[in-house]
Amino acid sequence: MKKHVNYFMIVAFVLIAGFALMGENVLSANAAEQTKEDIKVCENGHTPANEWVIKRYARFNSDGKRVKLCKVCGIAVKCEKIPCIASVRVIHKKLICNGKAFKPQIQVTDSNGKKISASNYTVRYSDNVWPGRAVAQVTFKGNYRGTIERAFKIYLGKVTLTKVENTAWGTRIVWSAPGNRSYAYQIYRSINGGKCELLFTSMEGGQSFLDQHAKTPGVKYTYKVDVICYPYGDDAYGSASMTPPKSVVYKEKKLSTPSVTNTSKGVKVSWKRVQYATYYEVRGSGYKDGVLRNNLLIARVKAGDSLSIIDKNLLTRTIKRDKKGNIVEKAPVNYYVTAVVSTLTGKFRSSSPRTKGKWVATRKNNIPALRTR
C-alpha cells in the first residue's frame, strides 16, 4: 500500500523550530547585554562603606550588632558586636538639701568594662531638690536603645533651734531647716531638767511653735525638735534630723495698761506694740440690749496698722435710757486691749489690765468725753 506524506505536519514542525531558535538567540543577546552594562562585578575585592549600619541596637544586658556594606555590591563585608549596657550608676557624694536642684554625674559602662560616651544617652532628673528619693532617668540613643532609672537620696541635713523665748502667750520656739520648705515635725519638752517627752506632732509643716502651757514664771523649759521629711511613694527613703536642746526660764511678759485721752473726735485709746501679735481687740464696758456688759468688743485692729483707735460711740454705749428717753443710769467705762496671735494650733489671747479709775461719759461742746466719777 502506498504511504502518503503529510506535508502540512512537516511545514508546521519547521516553522515551530525556526521560531524557537530565533527566541533563544534573542534571549542570549539580551543576557549578554545585561551582564555587560548592569551587573558590577567586584573584580579587585569589596570596597567597604565608611558608615556602619545598625542591624540590632544594644540594650541593657543584650548585645547589639552593626555591619559595613560593600559600596559596589551591597554585601556585608564587616560585622561587629556592640557590647551591651552592663552598668548605670549615679556618682555623687552625700547630698545635703540646700533648696537647689541636684544633677549628679551618670556613669554608664558596657560589658567590656568600657565607659559609654554621654553622647549616647540623655538624662532627666525628678524630685531632685528636697530630701528623700530622687530619680535619674537615662534614655539611650546612638548605638543603644532603652530607658533605665536610677534612684539617689537627698538628705535633710542639720537643723537647729534658733530661738527659745518668752512671749505674752507662753514660750515660743523657732528652728531652721534647709531650703524654703515646710517639713513635718515633732516637738519634745522637758520641765526643770526632767524627762524629755513628746509634746506635739504636726504634719502641716512650719518652723515655729508656741507652747501656750509653758508660762509659769521661774520654770525652766527645754525643747528639742525632730524635723521630718516623709518618704516619697512606697520607697523607704525618709529623712529626719533632731535639733540640739535649747532652754529658757520663763519670765512673765504682761501687756501694759492702755492710755485713754479725750480728742475732738471722741475718746482715743492707745496701746504698745506686742511682738508676734496677729491682731488686737479693744474692749470695754457698756450697755448692750439694755444690759451692762464689761467685755464689749469696740474695735479690732490688724497688727502692723495703727496702735490706737477713736471711740466715737461712747455716749450711746454708756448711757441707759428709759422708754421715754430719760437717762436712767450712766455706766462706768474702763478699756483694755487683748493681743491675739494665730498659730497652727489655734488662736491665743493675752490681755492688758483695765484702765485705772471709773469713767463716765459726758458731753462737752457736743463732743463725747470722759471724766472721772
Secondary structure, DSSP 8 states (H G I E B T S, - for coil): ------HHHHHHHHHHHHHHHHHHHHHHHHHHHHHHHT----TT---B-SS-EEEE-BBBTB-EEEEEEBTTT--EEEEEEE--EEEEEEE---EE--SS----EEEEEETTS-B--GGGEEEEEES-SSSEEEEEEEEE-TTB--EEEEEEEEE----EEEEEEE-SSSEEEEEE-SSS---EEEEEEEETT---EEEEEESS--SEEEETT---TT-EEEEEEEEEE--STTS---EEEE---EEEE---------EEEE-SSSEEEE----TT-SEEEEEEEEEETTEEEEEEEEEEEETTS-SEEEE--HHHHHEEE-TTS-EEEE--B-EEEEEEEEETTEEEEEE----SS-EEEEEETTEEEEEE-
